[in-house]
Amino acid sequence: VEGVRKKMYKAGLAPEAVLGVRDNIIKTGNVFASAKAERISIYPAALREKAKKGELKPKAETLLFMGCVPSYLDMKMVPSLLKPLDAAKVDYTTLSTEEGCCGFPIFLMGSDEFDAHARSTLERIKATGAKELVTPCAGCYKTFKKIYPKVLGDLGIEVYHSVNYIEKLIKEGKLALKGVEGQKVTYHDPCDLGRAFQMFEEPRNILKAIPGVEYVEMARNRLQARCCGSGGGLSANNPEMAVQIAAERVRDALAVGAEVIVSGCAACKDNLRKGAKAIPKDERGKIKVMDITEIVASAAA
């Protein structure tokens, strides 16, 4: 599929909607064509003020790379990632307004502009001197962990998704989880974590470690999990189909009596929420969609 997309892109046959996303990334550094200054609007007040005044650490052991969707489209993921990291006393910094798109959408559409974009992004990352990069975005994680090394070789930095990083903090005894209000929770495996990296047990281990969580498994899970419908650029090219697929996935959760669907991907969270809204209210009930950082933040001591 990737090979065919490259040929179609070169032949000038890429869909207009997809090319619009490319133009947004190249011109503004994010998929939404939002202002660079708005990338830090979601930061907690103290961190946002530091970023605005240029007082963020230029170098740190850990670099947090938030991603476009958590930065611009979601109100909770970034603050929810920071809370457990602060509780675990992680020494981190961010690229602030200089963070840009990792380039994953450009790669997916088959554009030959990806390589140059990846190089410039990696230069900004390396300038922080960080030994590890942590991102709550599954697409960014796949891009840094799997795609960048193919283009640029060894990055010289350990890449973590918030899922395996939080599990690491729990195992090391740096993060304690208190109880949450009792609720039936299921986990949706994002393709970019599950199919790409077989990251199946880590998120389930986290959820099962939270007192008050009653974990239930959807019939289709792990490698057999149904895609949320947002992957591969489909949400840009055919948003109606993307929402229909998401609604089917939400029904998978309703079938096992889940009250909360937790995922580890900002795009999955966004599309599953759209899918839930597409289901009649009397059928969907009060089902909630959350990122795993949110439920961890609510349980972080």
C-alpha positions as CSV (number, residue, x, y, z in Angstrom):
1,V,0.0,0.0,0.0
2,E,2.8,2.4,0.9
3,G,4.6,1.6,-2.4
4,V,1.4,2.3,-4.4
5,R,0.8,5.5,-2.6
6,K,4.3,6.7,-3.5
7,K,3.7,6.0,-7.2
8,M,0.3,7.7,-7.0
9,Y,1.8,10.7,-5.3
10,K,4.5,11.0,-7.9
11,A,1.9,10.7,-10.7
12,G,-0.1,13.6,-9.2
13,L,-3.0,11.4,-8.1
14,A,-3.0,12.0,-4.4
15,P,-6.5,13.2,-3.1
16,E,-6.9,16.9,-2.6
17,A,-7.9,16.5,1.0
18,V,-4.7,14.6,1.7
19,L,-2.6,17.2,-0.1
20,G,-4.2,19.9,2.1
21,V,-2.9,18.1,5.2
22,R,0.6,18.1,3.6
23,D,0.4,21.8,2.9
24,N,-0.7,22.6,6.5
25,I,2.3,20.7,7.9
26,I,4.8,22.3,5.6
27,K,3.4,25.9,6.0
28,T,2.5,25.8,9.7
29,G,4.2,22.8,11.3
30,N,0.9,21.0,12.2
31,V,-1.9,19.2,10.5
32,F,-4.6,21.7,11.4
33,A,-2.9,24.9,10.1
34,S,-3.1,26.3,13.6
35,A,-0.7,29.0,14.9
36,K,2.6,27.8,16.4
37,A,2.0,29.9,19.5
38,E,-1.2,27.9,20.1
39,R,0.7,24.6,20.5
40,I,1.4,25.4,24.2
41,S,-2.1,26.7,25.0
42,I,-3.0,23.3,26.5
43,Y,0.1,23.3,28.8
44,P,-0.8,23.8,32.5
45,A,-0.6,27.5,33.5
46,A,2.9,27.4,35.2
47,L,4.5,25.4,32.4
48,R,2.8,27.6,29.8
49,E,4.2,30.8,31.4
50,K,7.7,29.3,31.5
51,A,7.4,28.4,27.8
52,K,6.1,31.9,26.9
53,K,9.0,33.5,28.8
54,G,11.6,31.2,27.2
55,E,12.4,29.8,30.7
56,L,11.9,26.1,29.8
57,K,15.1,24.0,30.3
58,P,17.0,23.9,27.0
59,K,18.3,20.5,28.0
60,A,16.9,17.7,30.1
61,E,17.1,13.9,30.5
62,T,13.7,13.4,29.0
63,L,12.0,15.2,26.1
64,L,8.2,15.2,25.9
65,F,7.0,15.3,22.3
66,M,3.2,16.0,22.5
67,G,2.1,15.6,18.9
68,C,-0.4,17.6,16.9
69,V,-3.7,16.1,18.0
70,P,-2.9,16.1,21.7
71,S,-1.6,19.7,21.4
72,Y,-4.4,21.3,19.3
73,L,-7.5,19.0,19.4
74,D,-7.6,17.5,22.8
75,M,-8.1,19.3,26.1
76,K,-6.9,16.6,28.5
77,M,-4.1,14.4,27.2
78,V,-1.1,16.8,27.7
79,P,-2.0,17.8,31.3
80,S,-2.9,14.2,32.0
81,L,0.6,13.1,30.8
82,L,2.4,15.7,32.9
83,K,0.6,14.9,36.2
84,P,2.1,11.3,36.7
85,L,5.4,12.5,35.3
86,D,5.5,15.2,37.9
87,A,4.5,12.8,40.6
88,A,7.4,10.5,39.5
89,K,9.8,13.5,39.5
90,V,10.8,13.0,35.9
91,D,13.3,15.6,34.6
92,Y,11.7,16.7,31.4
93,T,11.5,19.5,28.9
94,T,9.5,20.2,25.7
95,L,10.2,21.8,22.4
96,S,7.4,24.3,23.3
97,T,6.3,26.3,20.2
98,E,9.2,24.9,18.2
99,E,7.6,21.4,18.3
100,G,6.2,20.6,14.8
101,C,4.5,17.6,13.2
102,C,6.6,14.4,13.3
103,G,5.7,14.0,9.6
104,F,3.8,10.8,9.8
105,P,0.9,12.0,7.6
106,I,3.5,13.1,4.9
107,F,5.0,9.6,5.1
108,L,1.5,7.9,4.8
109,M,0.6,9.8,1.7
110,G,3.8,8.7,-0.1
111,S,5.4,12.2,-0.3
112,D,9.1,12.4,-1.0
113,E,9.2,15.5,1.3
114,F,9.2,13.2,4.4
115,D,13.0,12.6,4.5
116,A,14.0,16.2,4.7
117,H,11.2,16.9,7.2
118,A,12.4,14.0,9.4
119,R,16.0,15.4,9.4
120,S,15.0,18.9,10.5
121,T,12.8,17.5,13.3
122,L,15.5,15.2,14.6
123,E,17.9,18.2,14.7
124,R,15.6,20.0,17.1
125,I,15.2,16.9,19.2
126,K,18.9,16.2,19.5
127,A,19.6,19.9,20.5
128,T,17.9,19.2,23.8
129,G,20.5,16.5,24.7
130,A,17.7,14.2,25.9
131,K,18.5,10.5,26.4
132,E,14.8,9.6,26.0
133,L,11.8,10.9,24.1
134,V,8.2,10.3,25.5
135,T,5.1,10.9,23.4
136,P,1.4,10.3,24.1
137,C,0.7,10.1,20.3
138,A,0.8,6.6,18.8
139,G,1.5,8.0,15.4
140,C,4.5,10.0,16.6
141,Y,5.7,6.9,18.5
142,K,5.6,4.7,15.4
143,T,7.3,7.5,13.3
144,F,10.2,8.0,15.7
145,K,10.6,4.3,16.7
146,K,10.2,2.6,13.3
147,I,10.2,5.1,10.4
148,Y,12.9,7.6,11.3
149,P,15.5,4.9,11.9
150,K,14.9,3.5,8.4
151,V,15.5,7.0,6.9
152,L,18.1,8.4,9.3
153,G,19.7,5.4,11.0
154,D,20.1,5.1,14.8
155,L,18.6,8.2,16.5
156,G,20.8,8.0,19.5
157,I,17.7,8.4,21.8
158,E,15.4,5.9,23.5
159,V,11.8,6.4,22.3
160,Y,8.8,5.6,24.5
161,H,5.1,5.9,24.2
162,S,3.3,7.1,27.3
163,V,1.9,3.5,27.7
164,N,5.3,1.8,28.1
165,Y,6.8,4.8,29.9
166,I,4.1,4.9,32.5
167,E,4.3,1.1,33.0
168,K,8.1,1.5,33.5
169,L,7.5,4.2,36.2
170,I,5.1,1.9,38.0
171,K,7.5,-1.1,37.9
172,E,10.3,1.0,39.1
173,G,8.2,2.1,42.1
174,K,8.4,5.8,41.0
175,L,4.6,6.1,40.4
176,A,1.9,4.9,42.8
177,L,-1.7,4.6,41.8
178,K,-4.6,5.2,44.2
179,G,-8.1,4.0,43.6
180,V,-10.6,5.5,41.2
181,E,-14.4,5.4,41.3
182,G,-15.5,1.9,40.3
183,Q,-16.1,1.6,36.6
184,K,-16.1,-1.0,33.9
185,V,-13.2,-0.3,31.6
186,T,-12.1,-1.8,28.3
187,Y,-9.0,-1.1,26.2
188,H,-9.0,-0.4,22.4
189,D,-5.7,-1.4,20.8
190,P,-4.5,1.4,18.4
191,C,-3.0,-0.1,15.2
192,D,0.1,2.0,15.6
193,L,0.9,0.4,19.0
194,G,-0.8,-3.0,18.6
195,R,-0.2,-4.2,15.1
196,A,3.0,-2.2,14.7
197,F,4.7,-3.1,18.0
198,Q,2.6,-5.8,19.7
199,M,2.2,-3.4,22.7
200,F,-0.7,-5.3,24.1
201,E,0.0,-6.2,27.7
202,E,1.5,-2.9,28.9
203,P,-1.8,-0.9,28.8
204,R,-3.8,-3.7,30.3
205,N,-1.2,-4.1,33.1
206,I,-1.6,-0.4,33.9
207,L,-5.4,-0.5,33.9
208,K,-5.5,-3.6,36.0
209,A,-3.1,-2.0,38.5
210,I,-5.6,0.8,39.2
211,P,-7.9,0.0,42.2
212,G,-11.5,0.5,41.4
213,V,-11.2,-0.5,37.7
214,E,-13.2,-3.5,36.6
215,Y,-11.5,-4.6,33.4
216,V,-13.5,-6.1,30.6
217,E,-12.1,-7.3,27.2
218,M,-13.8,-6.7,23.9
219,A,-14.3,-9.8,21.7
220,R,-12.0,-8.4,19.1
221,N,-8.7,-7.4,20.8
222,R,-4.9,-7.4,20.4
223,L,-4.0,-8.4,16.8
224,Q,-7.7,-9.0,16.0
225,A,-8.7,-5.6,17.3
226,R,-10.9,-3.6,14.9
227,C,-9.3,-0.3,13.7
228,C,-11.0,2.8,15.1
229,G,-11.3,4.0,11.5
230,S,-9.1,7.0,11.7
231,G,-5.8,5.4,10.7
232,G,-3.8,5.5,7.4
233,G,-5.2,9.0,6.5
234,L,-8.7,7.7,6.1
235,S,-10.2,10.4,8.4
236,A,-8.9,13.1,6.0
237,N,-9.9,11.3,2.8
238,N,-13.2,9.7,3.8
239,P,-14.4,11.1,7.2
240,E,-17.9,9.5,6.9
241,M,-16.5,6.0,6.5
242,A,-14.0,6.7,9.4
243,V,-16.9,7.5,11.7
244,Q,-18.9,4.5,10.6
245,I,-16.0,2.2,11.4
246,A,-15.6,4.0,14.8
247,A,-19.3,3.4,15.6
248,E,-18.8,-0.4,15.0
249,R,-15.8,-0.3,17.4
250,V,-17.9,1.5,20.1
251,R,-20.6,-1.2,19.7
252,D,-17.9,-3.8,20.4
253,A,-17.4,-2.1,23.8
254,L,-21.1,-1.8,24.5
255,A,-21.5,-5.5,23.8
256,V,-19.3,-6.3,26.9
257,G,-20.9,-3.7,29.1
258,A,-18.0,-1.3,29.2
259,E,-18.7,2.2,30.6
260,V,-15.3,3.6,29.5
261,I,-13.2,2.9,26.4
262,V,-9.6,3.6,27.0
263,S,-7.0,3.9,24.2
264,G,-3.4,5.0,23.8
265,C,-3.8,7.1,20.7
266,A,-5.1,10.7,20.3
267,A,-6.6,10.0,16.8
268,C,-8.4,6.8,18.1
269,K,-9.8,8.8,21.0
270,D,-11.1,11.6,18.8
271,N,-12.6,9.2,16.2
272,L,-14.1,6.8,18.8
273,R,-15.9,9.8,20.4
274,K,-17.3,10.7,16.9
275,G,-18.3,7.1,16.5
276,A,-20.1,7.1,19.9
277,K,-22.0,10.3,18.9
278,A,-23.1,8.6,15.7
279,I,-24.9,5.8,17.7
280,P,-28.4,6.7,18.9
281,K,-28.4,8.0,22.5
282,D,-30.6,5.2,23.9
283,E,-28.2,2.6,22.5
284,R,-24.9,4.2,23.5
285,G,-25.9,5.3,27.0
286,K,-23.2,7.2,28.8
287,I,-20.2,5.5,27.4
288,K,-17.0,7.6,27.7
289,V,-13.8,7.5,25.6
290,M,-10.6,8.4,27.4
291,D,-6.9,8.3,26.7
292,I,-4.8,6.1,29.1
293,T,-3.0,9.2,30.4
294,E,-6.3,10.5,31.7
295,I,-7.2,7.5,33.8
296,V,-3.6,7.3,35.1
297,A,-3.7,11.0,36.0
298,S,-7.0,10.5,37.9
299,A,-5.3,7.7,39.9
300,A,-1.8,9.2,40.3
301,A,-1.1,9.7,44.0
